[in-house]
Amino acid sequence: MVQNSEKNNLDSDRRRYPRIPIEIKFFCKSPAPSQEDGLLHFYSRDLSCGGVFLKGKAILNPGNVVHLDFKLPEHDQTISVSGVVIRATDDGMGVRFLTLNINEFEMVEDFVNDML
């Protein structure tokens, strides 16, 4: 059995970056050829420098690599990032970012910190 203090340590290890609740539109290159424009559209539930939870009926399985494009509110620059689906639920899917460059990382980090 895990003690409360041990559980908190496990949670902090798992959550390396602070998350904020925010709804941002994400575009995902579609693995399904039935999509007219080749893109799937999702809205985020929360965001961190390490990844995002995308709301909706999860159509991708854990382990799938995805390419995402999004813009932070009040920013003109599109952030393009590859990620891996780390979990899928009835509510959506958690995606861990794999390819944020240093400038994009800092942009997301500054945005998240300003929102905390």
C-alpha positions as CSV (number, residue, x, y, z in Angstrom):
1,M,0.0,0.0,0.0
2,V,1.3,3.5,-0.9
3,Q,1.4,6.1,1.9
4,N,0.0,9.6,1.1
5,S,3.5,11.1,1.1
6,E,4.8,8.3,-1.2
7,K,1.8,8.8,-3.5
8,N,2.5,12.6,-3.7
9,N,6.1,11.8,-4.6
10,L,4.9,9.4,-7.3
11,D,2.5,12.0,-8.7
12,S,5.1,14.8,-8.7
13,D,7.5,12.4,-10.6
14,R,4.8,11.7,-13.1
15,R,3.8,15.4,-13.6
16,R,7.1,17.0,-14.4
17,Y,5.5,20.3,-15.6
18,P,2.6,22.3,-14.2
19,R,-0.6,22.1,-16.2
20,I,-3.3,24.7,-16.8
21,P,-6.9,24.1,-17.8
22,I,-7.4,25.7,-21.2
23,E,-9.3,25.1,-24.4
24,I,-7.2,25.6,-27.5
25,K,-7.9,24.2,-30.9
26,F,-5.4,21.5,-32.1
27,F,-5.1,20.2,-35.6
28,C,-3.9,16.6,-36.0
29,K,-2.9,15.0,-39.2
30,S,-5.6,12.4,-39.8
31,P,-4.7,8.7,-39.8
32,A,-8.2,8.2,-41.2
33,P,-8.4,8.9,-45.0
34,S,-12.2,9.6,-44.6
35,Q,-11.4,13.1,-43.3
36,E,-12.1,15.6,-46.1
37,D,-9.3,18.0,-45.3
38,G,-6.9,15.4,-43.9
39,L,-7.1,16.9,-40.4
40,L,-8.7,15.9,-37.2
41,H,-9.7,18.8,-34.9
42,F,-9.5,18.6,-31.1
43,Y,-9.8,21.0,-28.2
44,S,-7.5,20.7,-25.3
45,R,-8.7,20.2,-21.7
46,D,-5.3,21.1,-20.2
47,L,-1.8,22.0,-21.4
48,S,1.7,21.8,-20.0
49,C,5.2,22.1,-21.5
50,G,5.3,18.3,-21.5
51,G,2.0,17.6,-23.3
52,V,-1.7,18.1,-23.7
53,F,-5.0,16.3,-23.0
54,L,-7.2,16.5,-26.1
55,K,-10.9,16.2,-25.5
56,G,-13.2,14.0,-27.6
57,K,-13.7,10.4,-28.4
58,A,-10.2,9.0,-28.5
59,I,-9.6,7.5,-31.9
60,L,-5.9,6.9,-31.4
61,N,-4.3,4.3,-29.3
62,P,-1.5,4.6,-26.8
63,G,1.8,4.4,-28.6
64,N,0.5,6.2,-31.7
65,V,2.7,9.1,-32.8
66,V,0.8,12.2,-33.9
67,H,1.7,15.5,-35.5
68,L,-0.1,18.5,-33.9
69,D,-0.4,22.2,-34.8
70,F,-1.8,24.8,-32.5
71,K,-1.5,28.5,-31.5
72,L,-1.5,29.8,-28.0
73,P,-4.1,32.5,-27.4
74,E,-2.8,36.0,-28.4
75,H,0.2,34.5,-30.2
76,D,0.6,34.5,-34.0
77,Q,3.1,31.7,-34.3
78,T,1.9,28.2,-35.0
79,I,3.5,25.5,-32.9
80,S,4.1,22.3,-34.7
81,V,5.0,19.3,-32.6
82,S,5.1,15.6,-32.8
83,G,3.8,13.7,-29.8
84,V,3.0,10.2,-28.6
85,V,-0.4,9.2,-27.2
86,I,0.3,8.0,-23.7
87,R,-3.3,7.3,-22.7
88,A,-6.8,7.1,-24.2
89,T,-10.0,7.4,-22.3
90,D,-13.7,7.8,-23.1
91,D,-13.1,11.6,-22.7
92,G,-10.1,11.9,-24.9
93,M,-6.3,11.3,-25.0
94,G,-3.2,12.4,-23.3
95,V,-0.3,13.3,-25.7
96,R,3.3,13.7,-24.6
97,F,5.2,16.2,-26.7
98,L,8.3,14.8,-28.4
99,T,9.7,17.6,-30.6
100,L,9.2,21.0,-29.0
101,N,12.2,23.1,-29.9
102,I,13.7,25.4,-27.3
103,N,11.8,28.5,-28.5
104,E,8.5,26.7,-28.6
105,F,9.1,25.2,-25.2
106,E,9.9,28.6,-23.7
107,M,6.8,30.1,-25.4
108,V,4.6,27.4,-23.8
109,E,6.4,27.6,-20.5
110,D,5.9,31.4,-20.3
111,F,2.3,31.1,-21.3
112,V,1.6,28.4,-18.7
113,N,3.5,30.3,-16.0
114,D,1.5,33.5,-16.8
115,M,-1.7,31.6,-16.4
116,L,-0.9,30.0,-13.0
